[in-house]
Amino acid sequence: MVEDIKIKLGGLHCGNCVMKVQNKLRKISGVNNVVINLAKEEANVEYDPNITGFNAF
């Protein structure tokens, strides 16, 4: 089973900021995919709720 969550982010100014956040989120066990929209300052995270949950993000 896979779930998606949108996380509002603040303080992202450039592509380097996006890469840093994506890399951190992808290292969390159970995270399958991370897509960050710099203009909207939000992350879409696809994860397995049997392995991780919102508190890990």
VEXTOR-921048 format. One record per residue (C-alpha): residue in three letters; chain; x, y, z. Coordinates in Angstrom, 1 decimal, padded with zeros to 4 digits. Layout:
+------+-------+--------+--------+--------+
: resn : chain :     c1 :     c2 :     c3 :
+------+-------+--------+--------+--------+
:  ALA :     A :      X :      Y :      Z :
...
+------+-------+--------+--------+--------+
This chain:
+------+-------+--------+--------+--------+
: resn : chain :     c1 :     c2 :     c3 :
+------+-------+--------+--------+--------+
:  MET :     A :  000.0 :  000.0 :  000.0 :
:  VAL :     A :  001.3 :  003.5 : -000.9 :
:  GLU :     A :  000.1 :  006.9 :  000.4 :
:  ASP :     A :  000.8 :  010.4 : -000.8 :
:  ILE :     A :  001.2 :  013.5 :  001.3 :
:  LYS :     A :  001.7 :  017.1 :  000.4 :
:  ILE :     A :  004.0 :  019.1 :  002.7 :
:  LYS :     A :  004.1 :  022.9 :  002.7 :
:  LEU :     A :  007.7 :  024.1 :  002.7 :
:  GLY :     A :  009.1 :  027.5 :  003.3 :
:  GLY :     A :  012.4 :  029.2 :  002.7 :
:  LEU :     A :  013.2 :  027.5 : -000.6 :
:  HIS :     A :  015.1 :  029.9 : -002.8 :
:  CYS :     A :  016.8 :  027.8 : -005.5 :
:  GLY :     A :  017.3 :  024.5 : -007.1 :
:  ASN :     A :  020.1 :  023.7 : -004.6 :
:  CYS :     A :  017.6 :  024.1 : -001.7 :
:  VAL :     A :  015.2 :  021.7 : -003.5 :
:  MET :     A :  017.9 :  019.1 : -004.0 :
:  LYS :     A :  018.9 :  019.2 : -000.3 :
:  VAL :     A :  015.3 :  018.7 :  000.9 :
:  GLN :     A :  014.7 :  016.0 : -001.7 :
:  ASN :     A :  017.8 :  014.1 : -000.7 :
:  LYS :     A :  016.9 :  014.2 :  003.0 :
:  LEU :     A :  013.4 :  013.0 :  002.4 :
:  ARG :     A :  014.5 :  010.2 :  000.1 :
:  LYS :     A :  016.8 :  008.9 :  002.8 :
:  ILE :     A :  013.8 :  008.1 :  005.1 :
:  SER :     A :  013.0 :  004.4 :  005.0 :
:  GLY :     A :  009.7 :  003.8 :  003.3 :
:  VAL :     A :  009.8 :  006.9 :  001.1 :
:  ASN :     A :  009.3 :  005.8 : -002.6 :
:  ASN :     A :  009.3 :  009.2 : -004.4 :
:  VAL :     A :  009.7 :  012.9 : -003.7 :
:  VAL :     A :  008.7 :  015.7 : -006.0 :
:  ILE :     A :  009.2 :  019.3 : -004.9 :
:  ASN :     A :  007.5 :  022.3 : -006.6 :
:  LEU :     A :  009.7 :  025.3 : -006.0 :
:  ALA :     A :  007.1 :  027.8 : -007.1 :
:  LYS :     A :  004.4 :  026.4 : -004.8 :
:  GLU :     A :  007.0 :  025.6 : -002.0 :
:  GLU :     A :  005.5 :  022.2 : -001.5 :
:  ALA :     A :  006.7 :  018.6 : -001.5 :
:  ASN :     A :  004.7 :  015.6 : -002.7 :
:  VAL :     A :  005.9 :  012.5 : -000.9 :
:  GLU :     A :  004.9 :  009.0 : -001.8 :
:  TYR :     A :  005.6 :  006.6 :  001.0 :
:  ASP :     A :  004.7 :  003.2 :  002.5 :
:  PRO :     A :  002.7 :  003.8 :  005.7 :
:  ASN :     A :  003.7 :  000.4 :  007.0 :
:  ILE :     A :  007.3 :  001.5 :  007.2 :
:  THR :     A :  007.1 :  005.3 :  007.9 :
:  GLY :     A :  004.6 :  008.0 :  008.6 :
:  PHE :     A :  004.0 :  011.8 :  008.7 :
:  ASN :     A :  006.1 :  012.2 :  011.9 :
:  ALA :     A :  009.2 :  011.1 :  010.1 :
:  PHE :     A :  008.8 :  014.0 :  007.6 :
+------+-------+--------+--------+--------+
